């Protein structure tokens, strides 16, 4: 029987959690500008209402931590008990879906069970489906702290300053993002968790007319979560109107859907949505375009360059690029054989249009860093994607983006101490937070 994840994501977005069975109406809808009644009356006022109150927004909001969801104290006992039971039920669903992903991907059913040795190079036996992964300490045992993430020993949690050394790993600290709220350290940072109608209003009152997410599976998952946010449908908001296969129904109906290409790759544009009639909460026509482009490595240099050529000078076009994993964190491949040919084309286009101010040059580019890997990442990938290589990649791309006036999106703080089912990708909670933060960023541009 297909399991549909019932998500309690109140801090990420307010969703209608029912899963409709009817086919989406208006499958092919041309983008027609249609603001909500409130925004039609007072666009400037709506922009101000939707904008975050947070100085230096991206840097401030991403300087934060995940805080466990808590049930308010000042509510009736029966309501409190109901909310506590819902959170516990959600945790059980997350754990069940995690074990399901482990089984289907060939990950051992007990990846953190050791009471003696640990680390990426304390290899578990490879399976037919999965290369070898490391061995990790039992979080419920007497020695939950791994004192070295490569070749370590399991020691009591009170050693190494409470298992806080730079090379320590404590599985006890890993949590499901879906059970937590992202909270900036600064109390002065007030940002929004947009509902579907508000999310659409943010885009339609922003400078964005066309939004393209370009790159690898991290960008694909951000695109998927954006569809869920705009439709108010966790999981099914990213379903295609084409009938799903039995395999897709099995893999794409729960918290684990972001870990499968069969689920991430269903939709590339809004008109392919099964529940297009739920877009913006009521299926309204929208003025913006939202697409994903699967150009994830240097082998797509030509396709990316030609894509940029096609939108040169097109007002309102925004391109968010995210690559790194499939170029082995090599700056030469990411810059010289992906970004730079397109940027030179952009530069040449405006060389002949010297009277156009920088603010009116389109498209606008942003670059999103790859997310950090988790402890279930296959050990053989560490050489190509080590933490040191990733850090060097981020430093180099930051320098390059500054030279090219490209805004950097660094969502890596969102994955600290967060469980990843497969060691590489992250779940709906992290990706929904990325989309909410990005929309807040767009709202901050509108109100600037």
C-alpha positions as CSV (number, residue, x, y, z in Angstrom):
1,X,0.0,0.0,0.0
2,X,1.3,3.4,-0.9
3,X,2.3,5.4,2.2
4,X,1.6,9.2,2.1
5,X,3.8,11.1,4.5
6,X,1.7,13.4,6.8
7,X,4.0,16.3,7.4
8,X,3.9,18.6,10.3
9,X,5.8,21.5,8.9
10,X,4.1,24.4,10.6
11,X,7.3,26.4,10.9
12,X,8.2,25.9,7.2
13,X,4.9,26.5,5.6
14,X,1.2,26.1,6.4
15,X,0.1,23.2,4.2
16,X,-3.2,21.6,3.3
17,X,-2.1,18.1,4.2
18,X,-4.8,16.2,2.3
19,X,-3.8,14.4,-0.8
20,X,-6.2,14.9,-3.6
21,X,-6.9,12.2,-6.1
22,X,-8.3,14.2,-9.0
23,X,-6.2,15.2,-12.0
24,X,-5.1,18.9,-11.9
25,X,-7.2,21.3,-13.9
26,X,-5.7,23.9,-16.3
27,X,-2.8,21.6,-17.3
28,X,-1.6,24.1,-19.9
29,X,-2.0,27.6,-18.6
30,X,-0.4,30.6,-20.1
31,X,1.2,33.0,-17.6
32,X,-1.3,35.8,-17.2
33,X,-0.6,38.5,-14.5
34,X,-3.2,37.9,-11.8
35,X,-2.4,39.3,-8.4
36,X,-4.5,38.6,-5.4
37,X,-7.2,41.1,-4.5
38,X,-5.1,42.6,-1.7
39,X,-2.0,43.0,-3.9
40,X,-4.0,44.6,-6.7
41,X,-5.1,47.3,-4.3
42,X,-1.8,48.1,-2.8
43,X,1.3,46.5,-4.4
44,X,3.7,48.6,-2.4
45,X,2.0,47.8,0.8
46,X,2.0,44.1,0.1
47,X,5.7,44.2,-0.7
48,X,6.4,45.8,2.7
49,X,4.2,43.3,4.4
50,X,5.9,40.3,2.8
51,X,9.4,41.6,3.2
52,X,11.5,40.2,6.1
53,X,12.7,42.6,8.8
54,X,16.2,41.4,8.9
55,X,19.3,43.5,8.2
56,X,21.8,42.0,5.7
57,X,19.2,39.3,5.2
58,X,21.0,36.2,3.8
59,X,24.0,36.5,6.1
60,X,21.9,37.1,9.1
61,X,19.2,34.5,8.6
62,X,21.7,31.7,7.7
63,X,23.7,32.4,10.9
64,X,21.4,30.3,13.0
65,X,20.6,26.8,14.2
66,X,17.8,24.2,14.2
67,X,15.6,24.3,17.3
68,X,13.3,21.4,18.1
69,X,9.6,22.1,17.6
70,X,7.9,22.5,21.0
71,X,4.3,22.4,22.0
72,X,3.1,25.6,23.6
73,X,2.6,25.5,27.4
74,X,-0.4,27.8,27.4
75,X,-2.9,25.5,25.6
76,X,-5.5,23.0,26.8
77,X,-4.2,19.6,27.9
78,X,-6.1,17.7,25.3
79,X,-4.8,19.9,22.5
80,X,-1.3,19.7,23.9
81,X,-1.5,15.9,24.0
82,X,-2.7,15.8,20.4
83,X,0.2,18.0,19.2
84,X,2.7,15.9,21.1
85,X,1.3,12.7,19.7
86,X,1.5,14.2,16.2
87,X,5.1,15.1,16.6
88,X,5.9,11.6,17.9
89,X,4.0,10.1,15.0
90,X,5.9,12.2,12.5
91,X,9.2,11.1,14.0
92,X,8.2,7.5,13.7
93,X,7.2,8.1,10.0
94,X,10.6,9.8,9.3
95,X,12.5,6.9,10.9
96,X,10.4,4.4,8.9
97,X,11.0,6.2,5.7
98,X,14.7,6.5,6.5
99,X,14.9,2.7,7.0
100,X,13.0,2.2,3.7
101,X,15.6,4.3,1.8
102,X,18.4,2.3,3.5
103,X,16.8,-0.9,2.4
104,X,16.2,0.2,-1.2
105,X,19.7,1.7,-1.5
106,X,21.6,-1.2,0.1
107,X,22.6,0.8,3.2
108,X,23.1,-1.5,6.2
109,X,20.0,-1.5,8.5
110,X,22.2,-0.6,11.5
111,X,24.7,2.0,10.2
112,X,25.4,3.4,13.7
113,X,25.7,0.4,16.0
114,X,29.3,0.1,17.0
115,X,30.6,0.3,20.6
116,X,34.3,0.0,19.7
117,X,35.7,1.5,16.5
118,X,34.3,4.1,14.1
119,X,35.0,6.4,11.1
120,X,34.8,6.6,7.4
121,X,37.7,4.2,6.9
122,X,36.3,1.6,9.4
123,X,34.6,0.1,6.4
124,X,31.3,-1.8,6.4
125,X,30.9,-4.5,3.8
126,X,29.7,-3.3,0.5
127,X,26.4,-4.5,-0.9
128,X,25.2,-5.1,-4.4
129,X,23.5,-1.7,-4.4
130,X,25.9,0.4,-2.3
131,X,29.7,0.8,-2.0
132,X,31.2,0.5,1.5
133,X,30.3,3.1,4.1
134,X,32.0,3.8,7.4
135,X,31.2,2.5,10.8
136,X,29.6,4.7,13.4
137,X,29.0,4.6,17.2
138,X,25.7,3.5,18.7
139,X,23.9,6.7,20.0
140,X,22.1,4.6,22.6
141,X,25.2,2.7,23.8
142,X,27.8,3.6,26.5
143,X,30.3,5.0,23.9
144,X,28.3,7.2,21.5
145,X,31.2,9.6,20.6
146,X,33.5,8.8,17.7
147,X,36.8,10.6,18.5
148,X,38.0,10.8,14.9
149,X,35.7,10.8,11.8
150,X,38.3,8.9,9.7
151,X,39.9,6.3,12.0
152,X,38.3,6.6,15.4
153,X,37.2,4.8,18.5
154,X,33.9,5.0,20.3
155,X,34.2,6.7,23.7
156,X,31.8,8.0,26.3
157,X,30.0,11.2,25.4
158,X,31.6,13.2,28.3
159,X,35.0,12.9,26.8
160,X,36.6,15.4,24.3
161,X,34.6,18.3,25.9
162,X,31.3,16.5,25.4
163,X,32.3,15.1,22.0
164,X,32.9,18.6,20.7
165,X,36.4,18.2,19.2
166,X,36.9,19.3,15.6
167,X,37.2,15.7,14.4
168,X,34.5,14.2,16.6
169,X,31.2,12.8,15.5
170,X,28.2,12.2,17.8
171,X,25.3,10.6,16.1
172,X,23.2,11.7,19.1
173,X,23.4,15.2,17.7
174,X,21.8,14.2,14.3
175,X,18.2,15.2,14.0
176,X,15.4,15.3,11.4
177,X,15.0,18.9,10.1
178,X,11.3,18.2,9.7
179,X,11.0,18.1,13.5
180,X,12.8,21.4,14.0
181,X,12.5,25.1,13.2
182,X,15.4,27.1,11.6
183,X,16.1,30.0,14.0
184,X,18.6,32.8,13.4
185,X,20.8,33.7,16.3
186,X,19.9,37.4,15.9
187,X,16.7,38.3,17.6
188,X,16.5,41.3,15.2
189,X,16.0,39.0,12.2
190,X,12.2,38.5,11.6
191,X,11.4,36.5,8.5
192,X,8.4,34.8,7.1
193,X,7.1,31.3,6.6
194,X,5.0,32.0,3.5
195,X,1.7,30.2,2.7
196,X,1.1,29.3,-1.0
197,X,-0.7,32.6,-1.9
198,X,1.9,34.7,-0.1
199,X,4.7,32.8,-1.8
200,X,3.2,33.6,-5.2
201,X,2.7,37.2,-4.3
202,X,6.3,37.4,-3.2
203,X,7.5,36.3,-6.7
204,X,4.9,38.4,-8.6
205,X,5.8,41.6,-6.7
206,X,9.5,41.0,-6.9
207,X,11.8,41.8,-9.8
208,X,11.5,38.2,-11.0
209,X,9.6,37.3,-14.1
210,X,11.5,34.2,-14.9
211,X,13.2,32.0,-12.3
212,X,15.5,29.2,-13.5
213,X,17.2,26.8,-11.1
214,X,20.1,25.2,-12.9
215,X,22.4,22.4,-11.8
216,X,22.6,19.2,-9.9
217,X,20.3,17.2,-7.6
218,X,20.7,19.8,-4.9
219,X,19.1,22.4,-7.2
220,X,16.6,19.8,-8.4
221,X,15.4,19.2,-4.8
222,X,15.2,23.0,-4.2
223,X,13.0,23.2,-7.3
224,X,10.8,20.3,-6.1
225,X,10.4,22.0,-2.7
226,X,9.5,25.2,-4.3
227,X,6.6,23.4,-6.1
228,X,5.5,22.0,-2.8
229,X,5.6,25.4,-1.2
230,X,3.7,27.1,-4.0
231,X,1.0,24.4,-4.1
232,X,0.7,23.8,-0.4
233,X,1.1,20.1,-1.0
234,X,4.1,18.4,0.6
235,X,5.2,15.4,-1.5
236,X,2.4,15.5,-4.1
237,X,3.0,19.1,-5.0
238,X,5.9,17.8,-7.1
239,X,4.0,15.1,-8.9
240,X,3.6,15.2,-12.6
241,X,0.2,15.1,-14.3
242,X,1.5,12.0,-16.2
243,X,0.4,8.8,-14.4
244,X,3.0,7.6,-12.0
245,X,4.6,4.2,-12.4
246,X,4.3,1.6,-9.6
247,X,7.9,2.4,-8.8
248,X,7.3,6.1,-8.4
249,X,4.2,5.5,-6.3
250,X,6.4,3.4,-4.0
251,X,9.4,5.9,-3.8
252,X,7.7,9.2,-4.2
253,X,4.9,9.1,-1.6
254,X,6.7,9.8,1.6
255,X,9.5,11.7,3.3
256,X,12.2,9.9,1.3
257,X,11.2,11.3,-2.1
258,X,14.0,13.8,-2.3
259,X,16.5,10.9,-2.3
260,X,15.3,9.4,-5.7
261,X,15.9,10.7,-9.2
262,X,12.6,9.0,-10.2
263,X,10.9,11.5,-7.9
264,X,13.0,14.7,-8.4
265,X,12.9,14.5,-12.1
266,X,9.1,14.4,-12.6
267,X,8.6,18.1,-13.3
268,X,10.6,20.8,-15.0
269,X,8.0,23.5,-15.3
270,X,4.7,24.6,-13.7
271,X,2.4,23.3,-16.5
272,X,3.5,19.7,-15.8
273,X,2.1,19.8,-12.2
274,X,-0.6,17.3,-11.4
275,X,-2.1,19.7,-8.9
276,X,-1.8,22.8,-10.9
277,X,-5.2,23.8,-9.6
278,X,-3.6,24.2,-6.1
279,X,-0.9,26.6,-7.3
280,X,-0.9,29.7,-5.0
281,X,-3.6,28.0,-3.0
282,X,-6.4,28.4,-5.6
283,X,-4.8,27.5,-9.0
284,X,-4.7,31.1,-10.2
285,X,-2.7,32.0,-13.3
286,X,0.6,33.5,-12.5
287,X,2.8,36.0,-14.2
288,X,6.1,34.2,-13.5
289,X,7.9,31.3,-15.1
290,X,9.6,28.7,-12.9
291,X,11.8,26.1,-14.5
292,X,14.6,23.6,-13.7
293,X,17.5,23.0,-16.1
294,X,19.5,19.8,-15.6
295,X,23.0,21.2,-16.4
296,X,25.0,19.8,-13.6
297,X,28.6,19.5,-14.8
298,X,31.1,20.8,-17.3
299,X,29.8,18.4,-20.0
300,X,26.8,20.8,-20.2
301,X,29.0,23.8,-20.9
302,X,27.5,24.3,-24.4
303,X,23.9,23.8,-23.3
304,X,24.3,26.3,-20.4
305,X,25.9,28.9,-22.6
306,X,23.2,28.6,-25.3
307,X,20.5,28.8,-22.6
308,X,22.0,32.0,-21.3
309,X,22.3,33.3,-24.9
310,X,18.5,32.8,-25.2
311,X,17.7,35.0,-22.2
312,X,20.2,37.8,-22.7
313,X,18.6,41.2,-22.1
314,X,15.3,39.6,-20.9
315,X,14.2,41.8,-18.1
316,X,13.2,39.9,-14.9
317,X,15.2,36.7,-15.7
318,X,17.0,35.2,-12.7
319,X,19.3,32.2,-12.9
320,X,20.4,30.3,-9.8
321,X,23.2,27.9,-10.6
322,X,24.4,25.1,-8.3
323,X,27.2,22.7,-9.4
324,X,30.2,21.2,-7.7
325,X,29.6,17.6,-6.8
326,X,29.7,16.3,-10.4
327,X,32.9,18.3,-11.2
328,X,34.7,16.8,-8.1
329,X,34.9,20.3,-6.5
330,X,37.3,21.4,-9.3
331,X,37.3,25.1,-9.8
332,X,38.7,24.9,-13.3
333,X,35.8,22.8,-14.4
334,X,33.2,24.9,-12.6
335,X,34.6,28.2,-13.8
336,X,36.4,27.8,-17.0
337,X,34.2,25.0,-18.5
338,X,30.8,26.1,-17.2
339,X,30.3,29.5,-15.7
340,X,32.8,31.7,-17.6
341,X,31.8,31.0,-21.2
342,X,28.3,32.1,-20.4
343,X,29.6,35.1,-18.4
344,X,31.8,36.2,-21.3
345,X,28.8,36.0,-23.6
346,X,26.9,38.2,-21.1
347,X,29.8,40.7,-20.9
348,X,30.1,40.9,-24.7
349,X,26.3,41.4,-25.1
350,X,26.5,44.5,-22.9
351,X,29.8,45.8,-24.3
352,X,27.8,46.9,-27.3
353,X,25.1,48.4,-25.1
354,X,27.3,50.7,-22.9
355,X,24.4,53.0,-22.0
356,X,22.6,50.2,-20.1
357,X,23.2,50.6,-16.3
358,X,24.3,47.5,-14.4
359,X,21.0,47.3,-12.5
360,X,19.2,46.9,-15.9
361,X,21.4,44.2,-17.3
362,X,19.7,40.8,-17.5
363,X,19.7,38.0,-16.5
364,X,20.8,38.2,-12.9
365,X,23.0,35.3,-11.7
366,X,23.3,33.7,-8.3
367,X,25.5,30.7,-7.3
368,X,24.5,28.1,-4.7
369,X,27.2,26.1,-2.9
370,X,26.9,22.3,-2.7
371,X,25.6,21.0,0.6
372,X,28.0,19.2,3.0
373,X,27.9,15.4,3.0
374,X,26.8,13.2,5.8
375,X,28.3,10.2,7.6
376,X,26.5,7.7,5.3
377,X,28.3,8.9,2.2
378,X,30.2,6.1,0.5
379,X,33.8,6.2,1.7
380,X,35.2,6.0,-1.8
381,X,33.8,9.4,-2.7
382,X,35.7,11.2,0.1
383,X,38.8,11.7,-2.0
384,X,36.9,13.6,-4.7
385,X,34.5,15.4,-2.3
386,X,36.5,15.8,0.9
387,X,35.6,18.6,3.4
388,X,38.9,20.3,2.5
389,X,38.2,20.2,-1.2
390,X,34.7,21.6,-0.7
391,X,36.0,24.4,1.5
392,X,38.6,25.3,-1.2
393,X,35.8,25.2,-3.8
394,X,33.7,27.6,-1.8
395,X,36.6,30.0,-1.3
396,X,37.4,29.9,-5.0
397,X,33.8,30.3,-6.2
398,X,33.3,33.2,-3.7
399,X,36.3,35.0,-5.2
400,X,35.1,34.3,-8.7
401,X,31.5,35.3,-8.0
402,X,32.6,38.6,-6.4
403,X,34.6,39.4,-9.6
404,X,31.6,38.7,-11.7
405,X,29.0,40.4,-9.4
406,X,27.2,37.1,-8.8
407,X,25.4,36.7,-5.5
408,X,26.4,33.6,-3.5
409,X,23.8,31.5,-1.7
410,X,25.4,29.5,1.1
411,X,22.8,27.1,2.5
412,X,25.4,24.8,4.1
413,X,24.5,26.0,7.7
414,X,21.1,24.4,7.2
415,X,22.6,20.8,7.1
416,X,24.7,21.0,10.3
417,X,23.7,18.1,12.6
418,X,20.8,17.2,10.2
419,X,20.2,13.6,9.2
420,X,20.6,12.7,5.6
421,X,19.2,9.3,4.7
422,X,21.8,8.5,2.0
423,X,24.8,10.7,3.1
424,X,24.4,13.0,0.1
425,X,20.9,14.5,-0.3
426,X,18.7,16.1,2.3
427,X,15.0,15.8,3.0
428,X,11.9,17.9,2.6
429,X,12.6,19.9,5.8
430,X,16.0,21.3,4.7
431,X,14.8,21.9,1.1
432,X,11.7,23.7,2.2
433,X,13.8,25.9,4.5
434,X,16.0,26.7,1.5
435,X,13.0,27.8,-0.6
436,X,11.5,29.8,2.2
437,X,14.8,31.7,2.8
438,X,15.2,32.3,-0.9
439,X,11.7,33.7,-1.2
440,X,12.4,36.0,1.8
441,X,15.5,37.1,-0.1
442,X,13.4,38.0,-3.2
443,X,11.0,39.9,-0.9
444,X,13.9,41.8,0.6
445,X,14.9,42.9,-2.9
446,X,11.4,44.1,-3.7
447,X,11.3,46.2,-0.6
448,X,14.8,47.6,-1.0
